[in-house]
């Protein structure tokens, strides 16, 4: 998670800090909201690009900090099974 504090028109970050405090206090709720929102908005797009007419598929996985936060990509097809894996990014 990253945090960017944006100063107001007077160069103060008080307002940004208050938002950050509220987000931190409710971080687990916000994490779930972000996951649900992104899944709802992006799932159709991902599914369109994940399956080819020949049954090829591609899965992107969170590395769980195993590879410094880089996604893991696994490729395969219905007929061949899983055939390739790489660290993306």
N, CA, C and O atoms as a CHARMM CRD file, in Angstrom:
* protein
*
  356
    1    1 UNK  N      0.84800  -1.16400   0.00000 PROA 1      0.00000
    2    1 UNK  CA     0.00000   0.00000   0.00000 PROA 1      0.00000
    3    1 UNK  C      0.89400   1.22700   0.00000 PROA 1      0.00000
    4    1 UNK  O      1.89300   1.27800   0.71700 PROA 1      0.00000
    5    2 UNK  N      0.53400   2.20700  -0.80200 PROA 2      0.00000
    6    2 UNK  CA     1.25600   3.46200  -0.83500 PROA 2      0.00000
    7    2 UNK  C      0.36400   4.59200  -0.35800 PROA 2      0.00000
    8    2 UNK  O     -0.86000   4.46500  -0.32900 PROA 2      0.00000
    9    3 UNK  N      0.97700   5.67200   0.00700 PROA 3      0.00000
   10    3 UNK  CA     0.22500   6.82400   0.49000 PROA 3      0.00000
   11    3 UNK  C      0.81800   8.08800  -0.11300 PROA 3      0.00000
   12    3 UNK  O      2.00600   8.36700   0.04700 PROA 3      0.00000
   13    4 UNK  N     -0.00900   8.83900  -0.80000 PROA 4      0.00000
   14    4 UNK  CA     0.38400  10.13900  -1.32900 PROA 4      0.00000
   15    4 UNK  C     -0.43400  11.20200  -0.61400 PROA 4      0.00000
   16    4 UNK  O     -1.66300  11.19100  -0.67400 PROA 4      0.00000
   17    5 UNK  N      0.24000  12.10900   0.05300 PROA 5      0.00000
   18    5 UNK  CA    -0.44400  13.20600   0.74000 PROA 5      0.00000
   19    5 UNK  C     -0.41800  14.43200  -0.16000 PROA 5      0.00000
   20    5 UNK  O      0.64300  14.92200  -0.54400 PROA 5      0.00000
   21    6 UNK  N     -1.60100  14.91000  -0.48300 PROA 6      0.00000
   22    6 UNK  CA    -1.71900  16.05400  -1.38900 PROA 6      0.00000
   23    6 UNK  C     -2.02400  17.29900  -0.55900 PROA 6      0.00000
   24    6 UNK  O     -3.03100  17.35600   0.14700 PROA 6      0.00000
   25    7 UNK  N     -1.14500  18.29200  -0.65300 PROA 7      0.00000
   26    7 UNK  CA    -1.39700  19.52600   0.11000 PROA 7      0.00000
   27    7 UNK  C     -2.58800  20.29800  -0.45300 PROA 7      0.00000
   28    7 UNK  O     -2.88100  20.23800  -1.64700 PROA 7      0.00000
   29    8 UNK  N     -3.26800  21.02700   0.44000 PROA 8      0.00000
   30    8 UNK  CA    -4.36800  21.86400  -0.01200 PROA 8      0.00000
   31    8 UNK  C     -3.81200  23.15800  -0.62700 PROA 8      0.00000
   32    8 UNK  O     -2.60200  23.29000  -0.80900 PROA 8      0.00000
   33    9 UNK  N     -4.67600  24.08400  -0.93800 PROA 9      0.00000
   34    9 UNK  CA    -4.24900  25.32000  -1.60200 PROA 9      0.00000
   35    9 UNK  C     -3.32000  26.17700  -0.74300 PROA 9      0.00000
   36    9 UNK  O     -2.66600  27.09000  -1.24800 PROA 9      0.00000
   37   10 UNK  N     -3.26400  25.88000   0.55600 PROA 10     0.00000
   38   10 UNK  CA    -2.36900  26.60900   1.47000 PROA 10     0.00000
   39   10 UNK  C     -1.09200  25.82500   1.76300 PROA 10     0.00000
   40   10 UNK  O     -0.29000  26.23100   2.60400 PROA 10     0.00000
   41   11 UNK  N     -0.90600  24.71400   1.07600 PROA 11     0.00000
   42   11 UNK  CA     0.28700  23.90100   1.27400 PROA 11     0.00000
   43   11 UNK  C      0.24100  23.00100   2.49900 PROA 11     0.00000
   44   11 UNK  O      1.26200  22.43600   2.89000 PROA 11     0.00000
   45   12 UNK  N     -0.92500  22.86100   3.10500 PROA 12     0.00000
   46   12 UNK  CA    -1.08600  22.04800   4.30800 PROA 12     0.00000
   47   12 UNK  C     -1.56000  20.63000   3.95100 PROA 12     0.00000
   48   12 UNK  O     -2.26800  20.43800   2.96200 PROA 12     0.00000
   49   13 UNK  N     -1.16400  19.64700   4.76000 PROA 13     0.00000
   50   13 UNK  CA    -1.59000  18.26800   4.51400 PROA 13     0.00000
   51   13 UNK  C     -2.53600  17.75200   5.60100 PROA 13     0.00000
   52   13 UNK  O     -2.78900  16.55000   5.67600 PROA 13     0.00000
   53   14 UNK  N     -3.05300  18.63500   6.43000 PROA 14     0.00000
   54   14 UNK  CA    -3.93400  18.25100   7.53300 PROA 14     0.00000
   55   14 UNK  C     -5.13400  17.44700   7.04600 PROA 14     0.00000
   56   14 UNK  O     -5.46700  16.41400   7.62700 PROA 14     0.00000
   57   15 UNK  N     -5.76900  17.90600   6.00400 PROA 15     0.00000
   58   15 UNK  CA    -6.93600  17.22100   5.46000 PROA 15     0.00000
   59   15 UNK  C     -6.55600  15.84200   4.92000 PROA 15     0.00000
   60   15 UNK  O     -7.27400  14.86800   5.14500 PROA 15     0.00000
   61   16 UNK  N     -5.44600  15.75800   4.21700 PROA 16     0.00000
   62   16 UNK  CA    -4.98500  14.47500   3.68900 PROA 16     0.00000
   63   16 UNK  C     -4.64600  13.50300   4.81700 PROA 16     0.00000
   64   16 UNK  O     -4.92800  12.30900   4.71700 PROA 16     0.00000
   65   17 UNK  N     -4.04900  14.00700   5.87500 PROA 17     0.00000
   66   17 UNK  CA    -3.72600  13.15500   7.02000 PROA 17     0.00000
   67   17 UNK  C     -4.98700  12.60100   7.68500 PROA 17     0.00000
   68   17 UNK  O     -5.00700  11.45100   8.12300 PROA 17     0.00000
   69   18 UNK  N     -6.02600  13.41100   7.75600 PROA 18     0.00000
   70   18 UNK  CA    -7.27600  12.94400   8.35300 PROA 18     0.00000
   71   18 UNK  C     -7.89100  11.82400   7.51100 PROA 18     0.00000
   72   18 UNK  O     -8.38100  10.83300   8.05200 PROA 18     0.00000
   73   19 UNK  N     -7.86200  11.98400   6.20900 PROA 19     0.00000
   74   19 UNK  CA    -8.35000  10.91300   5.32400 PROA 19     0.00000
   75   19 UNK  C     -7.52600   9.65300   5.53700 PROA 19     0.00000
   76   19 UNK  O     -8.07900   8.55800   5.63200 PROA 19     0.00000
   77   20 UNK  N     -6.21500   9.80100   5.61300 PROA 20     0.00000
   78   20 UNK  CA    -5.33600   8.65300   5.82800 PROA 20     0.00000
   79   20 UNK  C     -5.64600   7.95900   7.15600 PROA 20     0.00000
   80   20 UNK  O     -5.65700   6.73000   7.22700 PROA 20     0.00000
   81   21 UNK  N     -5.89300   8.72700   8.18400 PROA 21     0.00000
   82   21 UNK  CA    -6.22500   8.14900   9.49600 PROA 21     0.00000
   83   21 UNK  C     -7.52500   7.34900   9.43500 PROA 21     0.00000
   84   21 UNK  O     -7.61900   6.25700   9.99500 PROA 21     0.00000
   85   22 UNK  N     -8.52200   7.90200   8.75100 PROA 22     0.00000
   86   22 UNK  CA    -9.80200   7.20600   8.63300 PROA 22     0.00000
   87   22 UNK  C     -9.66600   5.93100   7.81100 PROA 22     0.00000
   88   22 UNK  O    -10.25300   4.90300   8.15000 PROA 22     0.00000
   89   23 UNK  N     -8.89500   5.99600   6.73500 PROA 23     0.00000
   90   23 UNK  CA    -8.65300   4.79500   5.92600 PROA 23     0.00000
   91   23 UNK  C     -7.93500   3.72900   6.75600 PROA 23     0.00000
   92   23 UNK  O     -8.28500   2.55000   6.69600 PROA 23     0.00000
   93   24 UNK  N     -6.93500   4.14500   7.52400 PROA 24     0.00000
   94   24 UNK  CA    -6.18100   3.21000   8.35000 PROA 24     0.00000
   95   24 UNK  C     -7.07900   2.57400   9.41100 PROA 24     0.00000
   96   24 UNK  O     -7.00700   1.37000   9.65600 PROA 24     0.00000
   97   25 UNK  N     -7.91600   3.38800  10.03200 PROA 25     0.00000
   98   25 UNK  CA    -8.79900   2.88400  11.08900 PROA 25     0.00000
   99   25 UNK  C     -9.78900   1.85000  10.55200 PROA 25     0.00000
  100   25 UNK  O    -10.22000   0.96400  11.29000 PROA 25     0.00000
  101   26 UNK  N    -10.14600   1.95600   9.29000 PROA 26     0.00000
  102   26 UNK  CA   -11.10400   1.04200   8.66800 PROA 26     0.00000
  103   26 UNK  C    -10.47100   0.27600   7.51300 PROA 26     0.00000
  104   26 UNK  O    -11.13800  -0.02500   6.52300 PROA 26     0.00000
  105   27 UNK  N     -9.18700  -0.03900   7.64000 PROA 27     0.00000
  106   27 UNK  CA    -8.44200  -0.61400   6.52000 PROA 27     0.00000
  107   27 UNK  C     -9.01100  -1.93300   6.02000 PROA 27     0.00000
  108   27 UNK  O     -9.02600  -2.15900   4.81000 PROA 27     0.00000
  109   28 UNK  N     -9.47400  -2.80500   6.89000 PROA 28     0.00000
  110   28 UNK  CA    -9.97600  -4.10400   6.43600 PROA 28     0.00000
  111   28 UNK  C    -11.27500  -3.94200   5.65300 PROA 28     0.00000
  112   28 UNK  O    -11.50600  -4.64600   4.67000 PROA 28     0.00000
  113   29 UNK  N    -12.10900  -3.02700   6.08700 PROA 29     0.00000
  114   29 UNK  CA   -13.33300  -2.72700   5.34600 PROA 29     0.00000
  115   29 UNK  C    -12.99500  -2.16800   3.97700 PROA 29     0.00000
  116   29 UNK  O    -13.59500  -2.57400   2.98200 PROA 29     0.00000
  117   30 UNK  N    -12.03700  -1.23800   3.90500 PROA 30     0.00000
  118   30 UNK  CA   -11.65500  -0.63300   2.63500 PROA 30     0.00000
  119   30 UNK  C    -10.98700  -1.63700   1.69800 PROA 30     0.00000
  120   30 UNK  O    -11.19200  -1.58400   0.48600 PROA 30     0.00000
  121   31 UNK  N    -10.19700  -2.54300   2.24800 PROA 31     0.00000
  122   31 UNK  CA    -9.57500  -3.56900   1.40700 PROA 31     0.00000
  123   31 UNK  C    -10.65900  -4.39800   0.72800 PROA 31     0.00000
  124   31 UNK  O    -10.58500  -4.65000  -0.47500 PROA 31     0.00000
  125   32 UNK  N    -11.65700  -4.81900   1.48200 PROA 32     0.00000
  126   32 UNK  CA   -12.75700  -5.60300   0.89400 PROA 32     0.00000
  127   32 UNK  C    -13.53700  -4.78500  -0.13300 PROA 32     0.00000
  128   32 UNK  O    -13.90800  -5.30500  -1.18600 PROA 32     0.00000
  129   33 UNK  N    -13.78500  -3.51700   0.16200 PROA 33     0.00000
  130   33 UNK  CA   -14.48900  -2.64800  -0.78900 PROA 33     0.00000
  131   33 UNK  C    -13.71000  -2.51900  -2.09800 PROA 33     0.00000
  132   33 UNK  O    -14.28400  -2.59200  -3.18400 PROA 33     0.00000
  133   34 UNK  N    -12.39900  -2.32800  -1.98000 PROA 34     0.00000
  134   34 UNK  CA   -11.55800  -2.17800  -3.17800 PROA 34     0.00000
  135   34 UNK  C    -11.55100  -3.47300  -3.98700 PROA 34     0.00000
  136   34 UNK  O    -11.66000  -3.43300  -5.21200 PROA 34     0.00000
  137   35 UNK  N    -11.42500  -4.60500  -3.33000 PROA 35     0.00000
  138   35 UNK  CA   -11.43900  -5.88900  -4.03200 PROA 35     0.00000
  139   35 UNK  C    -12.76900  -6.11200  -4.74900 PROA 35     0.00000
  140   35 UNK  O    -12.79100  -6.48300  -5.92200 PROA 35     0.00000
  141   36 UNK  N    -13.87700  -5.88500  -4.04100 PROA 36     0.00000
  142   36 UNK  CA   -15.19600  -6.07600  -4.64800 PROA 36     0.00000
  143   36 UNK  C    -15.41600  -5.13100  -5.82000 PROA 36     0.00000
  144   36 UNK  O    -15.91400  -5.53700  -6.87000 PROA 36     0.00000
  145   37 UNK  N    -15.04300  -3.87400  -5.63600 PROA 37     0.00000
  146   37 UNK  CA   -15.22400  -2.87800  -6.69400 PROA 37     0.00000
  147   37 UNK  C    -14.41700  -3.23000  -7.93300 PROA 37     0.00000
  148   37 UNK  O    -14.93300  -3.19300  -9.04900 PROA 37     0.00000
  149   38 UNK  N    -13.13600  -3.57400  -7.73200 PROA 38     0.00000
  150   38 UNK  CA   -12.29400  -3.87900  -8.88800 PROA 38     0.00000
  151   38 UNK  C    -12.75500  -5.16000  -9.57500 PROA 38     0.00000
  152   38 UNK  O    -12.72500  -5.23900 -10.80300 PROA 38     0.00000
  153   39 UNK  N    -13.17300  -6.15100  -8.81900 PROA 39     0.00000
  154   39 UNK  CA   -13.66300  -7.39000  -9.42500 PROA 39     0.00000
  155   39 UNK  C    -14.91300  -7.12400 -10.25200 PROA 39     0.00000
  156   39 UNK  O    -15.05000  -7.64100 -11.36000 PROA 39     0.00000
  157   40 UNK  N    -15.81600  -6.32700  -9.72100 PROA 40     0.00000
  158   40 UNK  CA   -17.04300  -6.00700 -10.44800 PROA 40     0.00000
  159   40 UNK  C    -16.74600  -5.24400 -11.72800 PROA 40     0.00000
  160   40 UNK  O    -17.32500  -5.53200 -12.77500 PROA 40     0.00000
  161   41 UNK  N    -15.85000  -4.27600 -11.64600 PROA 41     0.00000
  162   41 UNK  CA   -15.53000  -3.44200 -12.80800 PROA 41     0.00000
  163   41 UNK  C    -14.67300  -4.13900 -13.85100 PROA 41     0.00000
  164   41 UNK  O    -14.81000  -3.86000 -15.04200 PROA 41     0.00000
  165   42 UNK  N    -13.78700  -5.04600 -13.43000 PROA 42     0.00000
  166   42 UNK  CA   -12.77200  -5.57300 -14.34200 PROA 42     0.00000
  167   42 UNK  C    -12.91100  -7.04600 -14.70100 PROA 42     0.00000
  168   42 UNK  O    -12.18200  -7.52800 -15.56800 PROA 42     0.00000
  169   43 UNK  N    -13.82000  -7.77400 -14.06600 PROA 43     0.00000
  170   43 UNK  CA   -13.92000  -9.20500 -14.30900 PROA 43     0.00000
  171   43 UNK  C    -14.27200  -9.53000 -15.75800 PROA 43     0.00000
  172   43 UNK  O    -13.65600 -10.41700 -16.35000 PROA 43     0.00000
  173   44 UNK  N    -15.24000  -8.83900 -16.34100 PROA 44     0.00000
  174   44 UNK  CA   -15.60000  -9.10500 -17.74200 PROA 44     0.00000
  175   44 UNK  C    -14.41700  -8.86800 -18.67000 PROA 44     0.00000
  176   44 UNK  O    -14.16700  -9.66500 -19.57400 PROA 44     0.00000
  177   45 UNK  N    -13.69500  -7.79000 -18.45400 PROA 45     0.00000
  178   45 UNK  CA   -12.52000  -7.49500 -19.27800 PROA 45     0.00000
  179   45 UNK  C    -11.48500  -8.60000 -19.14700 PROA 45     0.00000
  180   45 UNK  O    -10.92200  -9.04400 -20.14800 PROA 45     0.00000
  181   46 UNK  N    -11.23100  -9.04200 -17.94200 PROA 46     0.00000
  182   46 UNK  CA   -10.25200 -10.10500 -17.72300 PROA 46     0.00000
  183   46 UNK  C    -10.70100 -11.41200 -18.36500 PROA 46     0.00000
  184   46 UNK  O     -9.90100 -12.10000 -18.99900 PROA 46     0.00000
  185   47 UNK  N    -11.96000 -11.75300 -18.20700 PROA 47     0.00000
  186   47 UNK  CA   -12.45400 -12.99800 -18.78700 PROA 47     0.00000
  187   47 UNK  C    -12.38900 -12.98200 -20.31000 PROA 47     0.00000
  188   47 UNK  O    -12.13300 -14.01600 -20.92700 PROA 47     0.00000
  189   48 UNK  N    -12.61700 -11.82400 -20.92200 PROA 48     0.00000
  190   48 UNK  CA   -12.52400 -11.71700 -22.38300 PROA 48     0.00000
  191   48 UNK  C    -11.11000 -12.01000 -22.85400 PROA 48     0.00000
  192   48 UNK  O    -10.93300 -12.62000 -23.90900 PROA 48     0.00000
  193   49 UNK  N    -10.10700 -11.59800 -22.11000 PROA 49     0.00000
  194   49 UNK  CA    -8.73400 -11.77900 -22.54500 PROA 49     0.00000
  195   49 UNK  C     -8.12600 -13.08300 -22.03900 PROA 49     0.00000
  196   49 UNK  O     -7.05200 -13.47500 -22.49500 PROA 49     0.00000
  197   50 UNK  N     -8.78800 -13.75900 -21.11000 PROA 50     0.00000
  198   50 UNK  CA    -8.20500 -14.94900 -20.50300 PROA 50     0.00000
  199   50 UNK  C     -8.43500 -16.21500 -21.33300 PROA 50     0.00000
  200   50 UNK  O     -7.56700 -17.08700 -21.37200 PROA 50     0.00000
  201   51 UNK  N     -9.57700 -16.32600 -21.99000 PROA 51     0.00000
  202   51 UNK  CA    -9.88800 -17.54200 -22.73400 PROA 51     0.00000
  203   51 UNK  C     -9.88100 -17.28800 -24.23800 PROA 51     0.00000
  204   51 UNK  O    -10.54200 -16.37000 -24.72400 PROA 51     0.00000
  205   52 UNK  N     -9.13200 -18.10400 -24.96500 PROA 52     0.00000
  206   52 UNK  CA    -9.10500 -18.04000 -26.41900 PROA 52     0.00000
  207   52 UNK  C    -10.06100 -19.07700 -26.98400 PROA 52     0.00000
  208   52 UNK  O    -10.54700 -19.94600 -26.26000 PROA 52     0.00000
  209   53 UNK  N    -10.32700 -18.98200 -28.28200 PROA 53     0.00000
  210   53 UNK  CA   -11.22000 -19.92900 -28.93500 PROA 53     0.00000
  211   53 UNK  C    -10.66900 -21.35000 -28.86800 PROA 53     0.00000
  212   53 UNK  O    -11.44200 -22.30700 -28.84500 PROA 53     0.00000
  213   54 UNK  N     -9.34700 -21.50400 -28.83500 PROA 54     0.00000
  214   54 UNK  CA    -8.75000 -22.84600 -28.80300 PROA 54     0.00000
  215   54 UNK  C     -8.61600 -23.39900 -27.38500 PROA 54     0.00000
  216   54 UNK  O     -7.99000 -24.43900 -27.18000 PROA 54     0.00000
  217   55 UNK  N     -9.20100 -22.70700 -26.40800 PROA 55     0.00000
  218   55 UNK  CA    -9.16600 -23.19100 -25.03800 PROA 55     0.00000
  219   55 UNK  C     -7.96300 -22.73600 -24.23800 PROA 55     0.00000
  220   55 UNK  O     -7.78300 -23.16300 -23.09800 PROA 55     0.00000
  221   56 UNK  N     -7.12900 -21.86900 -24.82000 PROA 56     0.00000
  222   56 UNK  CA    -5.97000 -21.35400 -24.08700 PROA 56     0.00000
  223   56 UNK  C     -6.44100 -20.44900 -22.95400 PROA 56     0.00000
  224   56 UNK  O     -7.44900 -19.75500 -23.08000 PROA 56     0.00000
  225   57 UNK  N     -5.70600 -20.46300 -21.85300 PROA 57     0.00000
  226   57 UNK  CA    -6.08400 -19.62600 -20.71900 PROA 57     0.00000
  227   57 UNK  C     -4.83200 -19.07100 -20.04700 PROA 57     0.00000
  228   57 UNK  O     -3.73000 -19.60000 -20.18900 PROA 57     0.00000
  229   58 UNK  N     -5.04700 -17.98500 -19.31200 PROA 58     0.00000
  230   58 UNK  CA    -3.95800 -17.31600 -18.61300 PROA 58     0.00000
  231   58 UNK  C     -4.48200 -16.87200 -17.26000 PROA 58     0.00000
  232   58 UNK  O     -5.54500 -16.25800 -17.17100 PROA 58     0.00000
  233   59 UNK  N     -3.74700 -17.17900 -16.21700 PROA 59     0.00000
  234   59 UNK  CA    -4.12700 -16.81300 -14.86000 PROA 59     0.00000
  235   59 UNK  C     -3.05500 -15.92600 -14.24700 PROA 59     0.00000
  236   59 UNK  O     -1.86300 -16.22700 -14.32400 PROA 59     0.00000
  237   60 UNK  N     -3.49400 -14.82400 -13.63600 PROA 60     0.00000
  238   60 UNK  CA    -2.57800 -13.91400 -12.93900 PROA 60     0.00000
  239   60 UNK  C     -2.81000 -14.09400 -11.45100 PROA 60     0.00000
  240   60 UNK  O     -3.94400 -14.02000 -10.97600 PROA 60     0.00000
  241   61 UNK  N     -1.73600 -14.33100 -10.72000 PROA 61     0.00000
  242   61 UNK  CA    -1.83500 -14.59800  -9.29100 PROA 61     0.00000
  243   61 UNK  C     -0.99800 -13.60500  -8.49200 PROA 61     0.00000
  244   61 UNK  O      0.05200 -13.15300  -8.94900 PROA 61     0.00000
  245   62 UNK  N     -1.46700 -13.27500  -7.30900 PROA 62     0.00000
  246   62 UNK  CA    -0.70100 -12.46500  -6.36900 PROA 62     0.00000
  247   62 UNK  C      0.42100 -13.33500  -5.81500 PROA 62     0.00000
  248   62 UNK  O      0.18400 -14.49000  -5.46000 PROA 62     0.00000
  249   63 UNK  N      1.61300 -12.81100  -5.73700 PROA 63     0.00000
  250   63 UNK  CA     2.75500 -13.61400  -5.29000 PROA 63     0.00000
  251   63 UNK  C      2.85600 -13.74500  -3.77300 PROA 63     0.00000
  252   63 UNK  O      3.71500 -14.47100  -3.27400 PROA 63     0.00000
  253   64 UNK  N      1.98700 -13.05000  -3.03300 PROA 64     0.00000
  254   64 UNK  CA     2.06000 -13.12300  -1.57300 PROA 64     0.00000
  255   64 UNK  C      3.40200 -12.66900  -1.02800 PROA 64     0.00000
  256   64 UNK  O      3.86100 -13.15800   0.00400 PROA 64     0.00000
  257   65 UNK  N      4.03800 -11.71900  -1.73500 PROA 65     0.00000
  258   65 UNK  CA     5.34100 -11.14300  -1.38000 PROA 65     0.00000
  259   65 UNK  C      6.50100 -12.12600  -1.59300 PROA 65     0.00000
  260   65 UNK  O      7.62100 -11.86000  -1.15500 PROA 65     0.00000
  261   66 UNK  N      6.24600 -13.23600  -2.24900 PROA 66     0.00000
  262   66 UNK  CA     7.29700 -14.21700  -2.50600 PROA 66     0.00000
  263   66 UNK  C      8.34800 -13.68200  -3.47900 PROA 66     0.00000
  264   66 UNK  O      9.53900 -13.95900  -3.33000 PROA 66     0.00000
  265   67 UNK  N      7.89700 -12.91000  -4.48100 PROA 67     0.00000
  266   67 UNK  CA     8.78700 -12.35000  -5.48800 PROA 67     0.00000
  267   67 UNK  C      8.72100 -10.82400  -5.47700 PROA 67     0.00000
  268   67 UNK  O      8.61900 -10.19600  -6.53100 PROA 67     0.00000
  269   68 UNK  N      8.77900 -10.24800  -4.32600 PROA 68     0.00000
  270   68 UNK  CA     8.79500  -8.78500  -4.14000 PROA 68     0.00000
  271   68 UNK  C      7.57800  -8.09400  -4.74100 PROA 68     0.00000
  272   68 UNK  O      7.68300  -6.97400  -5.24100 PROA 68     0.00000
  273   69 UNK  N      6.43000  -8.75100  -4.69600 PROA 69     0.00000
  274   69 UNK  CA     5.19900  -8.12500  -5.16000 PROA 69     0.00000
  275   69 UNK  C      4.93000  -8.24600  -6.64700 PROA 69     0.00000
  276   69 UNK  O      4.00100  -7.62000  -7.15600 PROA 69     0.00000
  277   70 UNK  N      5.72300  -9.03900  -7.35700 PROA 70     0.00000
  278   70 UNK  CA     5.49100  -9.22000  -8.79400 PROA 70     0.00000
  279   70 UNK  C      4.41100 -10.27300  -9.01400 PROA 70     0.00000
  280   70 UNK  O      4.41500 -11.30800  -8.34900 PROA 70     0.00000
  281   71 UNK  N      3.48700 -10.02100  -9.94000 PROA 71     0.00000
  282   71 UNK  CA     2.45900 -11.02600 -10.21400 PROA 71     0.00000
  283   71 UNK  C      3.05200 -12.27600 -10.86200 PROA 71     0.00000
  284   71 UNK  O      4.07300 -12.21800 -11.54700 PROA 71     0.00000
  285   72 UNK  N      2.39500 -13.39000 -10.62800 PROA 72     0.00000
  286   72 UNK  CA     2.77800 -14.65100 -11.25000 PROA 72     0.00000
  287   72 UNK  C      1.75700 -14.93600 -12.34800 PROA 72     0.00000
  288   72 UNK  O      0.55100 -14.85400 -12.11300 PROA 72     0.00000
  289   73 UNK  N      2.23600 -15.27000 -13.54600 PROA 73     0.00000
  290   73 UNK  CA     1.36400 -15.57000 -14.67100 PROA 73     0.00000
  291   73 UNK  C      1.52900 -17.04700 -15.01700 PROA 73     0.00000
  292   73 UNK  O      2.64600 -17.51800 -15.23100 PROA 73     0.00000
  293   74 UNK  N      0.41600 -17.77300 -15.07100 PROA 74     0.00000
  294   74 UNK  CA     0.41700 -19.18800 -15.44000 PROA 74     0.00000
  295   74 UNK  C     -0.43800 -19.33900 -16.69400 PROA 74     0.00000
  296   74 UNK  O     -1.55800 -18.83300 -16.75800 PROA 74     0.00000
  297   75 UNK  N      0.10900 -20.04900 -17.69900 PROA 75     0.00000
  298   75 UNK  CA    -0.59700 -20.22500 -18.96800 PROA 75     0.00000
  299   75 UNK  C     -0.79600 -21.70700 -19.25100 PROA 75     0.00000
  300   75 UNK  O     -0.04100 -22.56000 -18.78300 PROA 75     0.00000
  301   76 UNK  N     -1.82600 -21.98400 -20.02300 PROA 76     0.00000
  302   76 UNK  CA    -2.08900 -23.35000 -20.44200 PROA 76     0.00000
  303   76 UNK  C     -3.27800 -23.38900 -21.36400 PROA 76     0.00000
  304   76 UNK  O     -3.69300 -22.36700 -21.91000 PROA 76     0.00000
  305   77 UNK  N     -3.82000 -24.56700 -21.53300 PROA 77     0.00000
  306   77 UNK  CA    -5.01600 -24.74700 -22.35100 PROA 77     0.00000
  307   77 UNK  C     -5.79200 -25.94100 -21.82900 PROA 77     0.00000
  308   77 UNK  O     -5.28000 -26.74100 -21.04700 PROA 77     0.00000
  309   78 UNK  N     -7.02100 -26.04700 -22.26900 PROA 78     0.00000
  310   78 UNK  CA    -7.83900 -27.17100 -21.84600 PROA 78     0.00000
  311   78 UNK  C     -7.23700 -28.49300 -22.31000 PROA 78     0.00000
  312   78 UNK  O     -7.28200 -29.49000 -21.58900 PROA 78     0.00000
  313   79 UNK  N     -6.68000 -28.49500 -23.50500 PROA 79     0.00000
  314   79 UNK  CA    -6.14000 -29.75000 -24.04900 PROA 79     0.00000
  315   79 UNK  C     -4.75300 -30.08800 -23.50200 PROA 79     0.00000
  316   79 UNK  O     -4.45900 -31.26400 -23.28900 PROA 79     0.00000
  317   80 UNK  N     -3.89100 -29.09300 -23.26900 PROA 80     0.00000
  318   80 UNK  CA    -2.51300 -29.34700 -22.84800 PROA 80     0.00000
  319   80 UNK  C     -2.29000 -29.21600 -21.34300 PROA 80     0.00000
  320   80 UNK  O     -1.24700 -29.62800 -20.83500 PROA 80     0.00000
  321   81 UNK  N     -3.24700 -28.65600 -20.63800 PROA 81     0.00000
  322   81 UNK  CA    -3.05700 -28.38900 -19.21500 PROA 81     0.00000
  323   81 UNK  C     -2.18000 -27.15400 -19.02900 PROA 81     0.00000
  324   81 UNK  O     -2.04300 -26.34400 -19.94600 PROA 81     0.00000
  325   82 UNK  N     -1.60200 -27.01400 -17.87300 PROA 82     0.00000
  326   82 UNK  CA    -0.75200 -25.85900 -17.58600 PROA 82     0.00000
  327   82 UNK  C      0.62300 -26.09700 -18.20200 PROA 82     0.00000
  328   82 UNK  O      1.22800 -27.15100 -18.00300 PROA 82     0.00000
  329   83 UNK  N      1.11500 -25.10200 -18.95900 PROA 83     0.00000
  330   83 UNK  CA     2.35100 -25.31000 -19.71400 PROA 83     0.00000
  331   83 UNK  C      3.44500 -24.27700 -19.43500 PROA 83     0.00000
  332   83 UNK  O      4.59300 -24.48200 -19.82800 PROA 83     0.00000
  333   84 UNK  N      3.11000 -23.17500 -18.76800 PROA 84     0.00000
  334   84 UNK  CA     4.11300 -22.12400 -18.61600 PROA 84     0.00000
  335   84 UNK  C      3.79400 -21.31100 -17.36700 PROA 84     0.00000
  336   84 UNK  O      2.62700 -21.13400 -17.02000 PROA 84     0.00000
  337   85 UNK  N      4.81800 -20.82300 -16.69900 PROA 85     0.00000
  338   85 UNK  CA     4.66400 -19.91200 -15.56200 PROA 85     0.00000
  339   85 UNK  C      5.80800 -18.91700 -15.60000 PROA 85     0.00000
  340   85 UNK  O      6.93500 -19.26500 -15.95000 PROA 85     0.00000
  341   86 UNK  N      5.51300 -17.67700 -15.24000 PROA 86     0.00000
  342   86 UNK  CA     6.54800 -16.65600 -15.20300 PROA 86     0.00000
  343   86 UNK  C      6.21000 -15.60600 -14.16500 PROA 86     0.00000
  344   86 UNK  O      5.06900 -15.49100 -13.71600 PROA 86     0.00000
  345   87 UNK  N      7.21600 -14.85000 -13.79700 PROA 87     0.00000
  346   87 UNK  CA     7.04700 -13.70100 -12.92100 PROA 87     0.00000
  347   87 UNK  C      6.92100 -12.48100 -13.81100 PROA 87     0.00000
  348   87 UNK  O      7.81900 -12.20000 -14.60400 PROA 87     0.00000
  349   88 UNK  N      5.81800 -11.75100 -13.69300 PROA 88     0.00000
  350   88 UNK  CA     5.58600 -10.57900 -14.54600 PROA 88     0.00000
  351   88 UNK  C      6.09500  -9.31600 -13.86100 PROA 88     0.00000
  352   88 UNK  O      6.30600  -9.28700 -12.64800 PROA 88     0.00000
  353   89 UNK  N      6.28600  -8.27600 -14.66300 PROA 89     0.00000
  354   89 UNK  CA     6.67900  -6.97700 -14.12200 PROA 89     0.00000
  355   89 UNK  C      8.10200  -6.92700 -13.83300 PROA 89     0.00000
  356   89 UNK  O      8.60200  -5.90200 -13.37000 PROA 89     0.00000
